[in-house]
Structure formats: structure tokens, C-alpha cells
Amino acid sequence: MSTPALDLSQDAAAVTAQLVDIPSVSRAEKPLADAVEQALRELPHLTVDRDGDAVVARTNLGRAERVVLAGHLDTVPIADNVPSRLVDGVLHGCGTSDMKSGVAVQLRLAATLTEPNRDLTFVFYDAEEIAAEFNGLKRLAEHRPDWLTGDFAVLMEPTDALVEGGCQGTLRVRVETTGRRAHSARAWLGENAIHAAAPVLARLAEYRPRRVEIDGLTYREGLNAVLIEGGHATNVIPDSCAVTVNYRFAPTRSEEEALAHVREVFEGFTVVLTDSAPGAMPGLSHPAAAAFVAAIGGKPAPKDGWTDVARFSALGIPAVNYGPGDPKLAHTREEHVATSAILECEDRLRHWLGA
């Protein structure tokens, strides 16, 4: 099959529609990555590299500062919402909010900012919506970190056109209990592991999460049961139970400190770590970040959740989230974005980078 052509002479809203019409569910991004690479290689002011289904384009103008603009190409599975539909100034379709509208803004800036006031790196990567082991930005950070070098980064995740600083860290643990199996008609001969988990739930119900202020942003932590497993049959006293607990923690805590805190909360129980990712500091005091916030306007907010800004933070690059989509619509069948929001996002970034 021939590579679909992207027309970057159209505005960012029209480019968004083009991107939506090229399906790119996680692990099947190649047609879209091919189209992005082909469009970027036609721009003489950019150096273009590719790793798997991640494409990186850079200016090399010798500017005093380099800014990285990053966005993922993949979407969640399509839900009868491709091809795109434009209705009364609203574009509907899979990925319109998360995050092909942000990618469209990146592509328009890559195509039209031939003399930006900062050197620019545009990163388009794969497999963000699935397990971290497949994440294209993770792969680049581990194997091509020089491609990501910069003084400041903007992750074009949907934020409803507000600057969101940093992100929470997240970890998941299994809090396990054991008992002795028996027939439920003779329950006194066994020990019920599900009943033994009651103190775990009680500690969660009594837990009071912290609120942590960083750079004027307040990060709200949370410790919650998200899954419970136990039991074998309706006439058997269970001999094992596990409560999966998710801890969302402020970026002032390391992963090690977060795990130590969770182990302290559940002292006396077996606690098994199953997943963990660090948070990212907002970095709003960095001169580049301050200039960005001033150019974009509005009051910055904390990122409630985890995003790939954490990967830039691990590389020592301050990063924020900023994109035209509404995060509340991400992954929904009704996903959509106002074309005016896409154009406004493009204009604001163009003013910041082109003034």
C-alpha cells in the first residue's frame, strides 16, 4: 500500500482530520509514522531521523535554547469513530482529543517555522496508550537520548489549552492475606483470607492523602483500592486474598519513598510491588517555562495523572503538558475537539516560538 500523503499547507484543524483518517491504534502506527516521516522529509530546514515508528525532526540554527515538542501517534482502539466528521465547527473522531489535534499543531509548526527564535525538536512517537514496555518515548530515552536533548519540553497531551505542570507519580501494589481453606458448612475449621483483608480496607478508608504545593501548584495525592481478588467457589472458605492498591503521589516523592510509605501504611501485611513510575516536577521556575506560561496565558494547573513529562524530567529537561484537546473526552466513543481550540493552540505556540 502507498503511504498516505499529509498536506501540511492546510491549517491545524484540517491536518487533525487527515491524521484521524489514518488509523493508528497502538502497535499499528506504521502507516501514520510513514506519512509523518514523508511529510517532514520534504522540509529542507529540518533534519529527520526515525527509530521504529518514532520520528524525530530538528532545526539546527545555533539558537541559544532548544525546545522539544512531543506527541504520541497512537490511539486507543477505534469505537466506530473513524473517519472523522466535522459538524458545526467540532471535529469528531478517534484521537481528536488524545492527541492527534496536538500532533497536528506540531506538524504545522514544523512545516511553517523555518526561522524560530529557539531551535526546535519535534518528537512523534508510538505506543503511549499501552504498557510502558512498548512506549516509543521510553525507547528513545534509553537508546537515542541525544535525539531528545533540550532545555525545555512541551508534551502536547490534551489539557483543554491550559498549561499543566509536571505530573503525579504512580505505583500499584498487591496487599496480600492468607488463610486456611475449608468447607463453608464447617467454616470453623478454616481461616477466611477475605475477612482478613478487612483491616486493609479500613486503613484505606481512614487514610488522609497529602496535598503538596510545588511552584504554586497543589498536587493531590490518593491511595485507593482498585481491585480485590479472592475466593475459589461459593462453598469454600478462601485461603488467599489480595487487594490491589494504587498510590498517586506528588513528584516531591521518589518511587522508593512512595513504596516505603505504602509499606508503612500496610505494616503487618505482605505488600508486593507490581508497577511503578516516577512523577515529574513542574519546573515552572525555569526561565523557558516562565516564558512559555507568559506567552500562553492563563493560570497553570497541576497534572492530575501520569504523563510522559516524567521521561523528560528523568533526562533533566523541565517539561509541561499543553494541548488543545479536552482530557475528559480522551478514550471515549464521543471524542471530539473544537476546531477553534486547535487553531488557538497553534497561534499561541507560533507566537511564543516565532516572535
N, C-alpha and C positions, 0 to 999 in steps of 0.2 A: 504494500500500500504506500502511496506517496505521502510525504509529510504535509499536513495541512499548513497553509500559509497564514501568518498573522499580519494584519495591516495596522502597523503602529502609527500611521498618519491619522487615524481616527482618534476621537477623544477617549478618555479612560473608561467611560461608561460603555462605549461601543466595543472597546477591547475586552472589557469584562464579559460581554455577551459572547465574543469569539472564544474566550477561554472556557466558559461554561459549556459551550457546544463541542468541546473536545473532552470527552470523559477521561477522568484521571483518578479513579479510585486507587487507594493506597496499593502499592506494588504493581500498578498498571499505568504508571505515569509516562512511560516511554514516548507515546505519540505527542503528548504535550511538551515533554522535555525536548524532543526533536524540533518541534515548532518554535519553541523559545530560543533554542540554540541557533536555528537557522535565521531567525529574525535578528538576533543580536550580532551574528557574524557579518551581516550586511552593513553594520555601522562602523565606519573606519576609525572612529575616535575611541573604540573600546577594544580591550584585549579580552578574549573569551577562552575559558577553559571548561572542561567537563569531567566529572567523575561519576560514573554510573548514570543515574538520572538526576544528578545535580549539576546545574550550570552556573558558572560564576563569571561575571563581566566586570572589568575595571577600567577607569580612566587612569592615566599616568601623566599628570600635568605638573608634578612637582609642587603641589599646593602644600601649605604648612600643616594641614589637617586632613585626615581621611575618615569618611563616614561610610558605614556599612548599612545598606538597606536589604533586609532579608524577608523572604516569604516562602511558604511551602506550596508546592504544586498539587498535592494530593487532596482528595476529599473523602468523606465517609461514603459508604455505598449509596448509589442513586436510588431515590424513592419516587419514581415516576415524575421526576422534576428536571429532566433534560429532554429536549433542548430548552434553552432559555426563552422566557416570554417577557415582553415589555408592555406593561399596562399602566397608563396614566402616570408616566414618569417613574415607575417602580419596576425594577428588573427582578424577575423570579427565576429560580433555578438552583440546582445543586452547586454549592460553593460560592454563590453570590456574596454571602456574608463572610464565610470562613473557607478560603480567604482570597478568592480569585479577583475580587474588587481591589484588594490591596496589591496583589501581583500585577494587575493591570496598571495601577499607578506607578509601580516600579518600572514596568516596561516603557511607559510613556516618558518617564523621566530619563531612562537610559537612552531613549531614542532622540530626545529633544534637547537635553542639557549637554551641549558639546563643550561649553566653557564654564563649568560650575565653579563656584567660589571655594569649594573644597573638593579634593579628589574623592571619587565615589567608587564603592564596590557594591555590585548588585548580586545577591545570592538567591537562587531559586532552587529549592531542594525537595527531596522526595520523602515519603513515608513518615510524616509527622503525626498522622492520625492513628497510628498503631503502636505496637510495643516499641520501647526505646531502642531495642537492639537493631531495629531497621532504620532508625532515623538518619536521614541524609546529612543533616547538620552535625549530628554526633560523629558521623563517619568523616566529614570534612575536618572537624575539630581534632580528631585523632590522627588523621593521615595527611591532611593538607592544611595545617593551621596557618601557614603563610598566606593562603588564599583569603583568610578571614581577618588578617591584620587590619586594625583601625583604631581610631581614637574614641569613637562613639558609634553606637549601633541603634537602628530603629527596626524593630520587628513589626511587620505590617499585619499583625493579628487584629481581628475586629475589636474595636474599643468604642464604637459609636463616635469616632472623631474626637475623643478625649485622650490626653496623654496619661498613660498608666505606667507608673514606675515600678521596676523590679518585678518580683513575684514571690509567692509563698513557696516554701519547701514542702515536700510531701513524703510521708512514709506510711507503709502498711505493715502491720504485724498480726500474727495469729496468737491469741491468748488461749492456751490450751488447758483443759481439765481432763482428769481421768477418773474412772470408777471401776465397778465390777459388774459384768453382765449377769442378768438373771431373768427368770420368767416374771412378767409383770404381775401374775397372780400370787407370786411369792417374793414381792419386792423387798422384803426384809432380808433376803439372802443376798441382795446386790447393793451396789452404791451407784446412785444416779449422777452421771457426769454432767447432764444438762442442769440439774438442780445445783450442782457445784459451781456452775457458771453465774449463778445469781449475784454473788459479790462483785463479779466483773461488771455486770450491767449497773449495779448500784454505784460503783465508783465512777462510771461514766456519767450517770445521772447527776451525781453530786459535783462533778468536775466543773471548775470555773476557768474558762480559757483566758489567756492573756490578751491584752491589746498593747501593741508595741508601736511607738511613734519613731519614724526614721525620716529625716529630711522633710518634716511637716506632714508626712503621710502616716495614717494609722492602719497597721496590719492586724486583722482579727484572726486569732488562732482558733483551731477547732479540733476536738478529739471525739470521734464518733464511731459507734459500731456500724458497720456497713454490711455485714454478712454473719450468719451464725449457722454452724453445721453440727449435727449430732443426731444420733438415733439410727437404728437398724430396721426395726419393724414395730408395728403398733402393739405388740405383746412382749416386747423385750426392754428391760431396763438398760439404758445405754451406758457403755463403758468409756466413751470418749466424746468430747465436745470441743469446739473451737469457735471463738468469737474473733472475726477479722475486724481490726480497728484501724481507722485512717486518721493520721495526725497531720494537720495542716499547720505549719509553723512559720513564724516570722523569719525573715532572712538574716536576723542577727544570730540565730542559732545554726550551728553546723549540723550535718547529718548525725554525727557521733553524739553531739549534745542532745539532739532531739530523741535519739534512741535511748539514751541514758535516762531522759525524763520519762519516757513511756515505761521503761522498765521500773522506774521508781513508783509510778502510779500503780502498776500492777505487781508490786512486790509480793512474793509468795506464790506467784503463778509462773508457769512456763511461757515465755514470750519469744516467738520466733519471727525474725525479720523476713519479710517476703519481697519488699520493694521499697526503694528509697531514691529521692532526687533532691539536690540542694536547692535552696531559694536563691534569689538574686537581689542584691542591694539596689535601691532606686538610682543612686548616683546622680541625683538632681543638682548636687553642688558642683559637679564638673562643669567647667566653662562651656563646653559644647552642648551639654544637656540644658544648661540655663539658657543658652541662646536658642535652642530648639523650642523650649517651653515658651519663651518670649515671642518667637515667631508664630507658633501655632495658636497661642492664646488659650484662655480657659484655665480652670484650676486643675492641676494634676491630681490623679487619684491613685491609690494602690491597686495593684493587680491581685484580685481575689482569685487565686488559682495558680497553677504552674504553667509556664511557657518556656520556650527556648531562649528567652533572655538569660536564663540561668547558664546556658552554654557559653554565651558571650562573657558573662560575669566570671566564669571559671577561667577564661582566657585573659582576664584583666581588662576587659572592654566594658565601660559603662553602657547600659542599654535600657531602652524604654519600649513599651508597646504603643503603637499608634496605627489605626486603620479605619476605613470608612464603614465597615460592617457593624451590625448590632450583634454582640456576643450572645444575647438571649435567643437569637434565631439560628445560631450555629447548630448544625446536625439535624434540623427539623425538616419535615416534608414541606413546610411553608416558607422555607428560607428565601429571603429577598433582601434587596438593598435599594434605596432611593438613588437614582442617577445623580441627583443634585449633591448628595453626600460624597459620591465618588469624585465628582469634579471639584468640590470644595477641598477635599483632601489633596488632590493633585495640585491645586492652586497654592495651597499653604506650603506644601513641601517645595514647590517650584520657587516661591518667594524666598524661602529660607536658603535654598541651595543656589539660587540664580541671581540673588540681589547683588 
